Amino acid sequence: MTSAAPARTPAIGQGLSLYLDAARVAAAAVVLVSHLAYPWASGGGLQWVRDLNLGSDAVVLFFVLSGLVIAHTTSVKDATPGAYALARVSRLYSVAIPALALSFACAALMHAIDPVSHARLAWSDVFEQTLRGLTFTNYVWWDSQRIAANGPYWSVAYEFWYYVLFGMAFYLRGRVRVWAIALTALLLGPKVLLLAPCWLAGVALHRWLQAGAANGLARGRAWRLAIGPWIAYAALLTVEAPQHLTHLTWLLFGRIHPNALFGFSDEFIWNFVLAGLFSAHFLGVAALVRDRAGAPQSAAGAIRWVAGRTFSLYLFHMPLLKLGSALPGYDPANPLHAAVLLAGVVGLCLLLAEGSERRLPQWRAVIARLGAATANAMRGRLFVTEIAQCSDKFAVRGNPDRESA
């Protein structure tokens, strides 16, 4: 009689899951405040947030989180490529489509309020940006196509292609996998690919957690891993490590400014460092919370409630900030105005989330139906083409004159 195999410890338990949700909320808040820190929104009172570039660092945290969570959900839920594709596309489009509509609406309202300061978007621009936004091709190769008043959309365009590449690596096999990944990478160009290691750091972290790396950590070492990366991060900011690494990049690429070459990927060396620090932090936290269910129920509920709306907060806040700051009478130098703007933007984002990511099952159902209809239409076209080809062959065989033509 053989004994049953021991149950496999999940890579992300309840305690770590709740902590990741809290980290997602914190990262979204940092990005929001970093955009509120623009002088046109807060009069320069929060300029130190811009100087430290904390918002960009928070996006790297999002990438590590995404790689970790997608690797986990793929291993436990998405059994087929179709299920994986539907889950990922539904998740993105549930917020991306409303974000595009909101961005163009805010841009139009800003132009109506102040035509001098805010140029009108031509219909051709709206069409192109919508097409590029829906296909997530606005940052392939050397393109840098911003979506109206929505700068943060860039990271979603990156994220989509990380989903695609990961799906190819996970579900395909052999030469097909190699060729699919290679051709996709060739399509994308350097900008998107430069930050892919940050996303893959989350995937690697999932592998370590799945292999039980957190289980073997002594508590003292786990605390050092959980706290040490933040101390290192503060120290690196103090000595201006991001600026030094950007200067190194400038030298490596022939004294061309990295931003001119790589856009939002210009700090890729610093971003690699951050991805390593964040991964080490999460590994330490995973060890500390492995035997814990999480926070008290009330606190856990609040964290998960906000975390379930962070994608909307991330993609909706920038157009709303710009629109609010363009309203007549708004004074960015007045802290009260900035506080009201912040509260109003957060409230609107949370409200709009109820029609976007909080309606994910409905979005998934619609996208599934559209996908099925498209597949059926394509099969129908193939069938008609095959019938036509068969008819042509029959006509050739039965008509000597046509055969000799």
Order of alpha helices (4+ residues) and beta strands (2+ residues): alpha-alpha-alpha-alpha-alpha-alpha-alpha-alpha-alpha-alpha-alpha-alpha-alpha-alpha-alpha-alpha-alpha-alpha-alpha
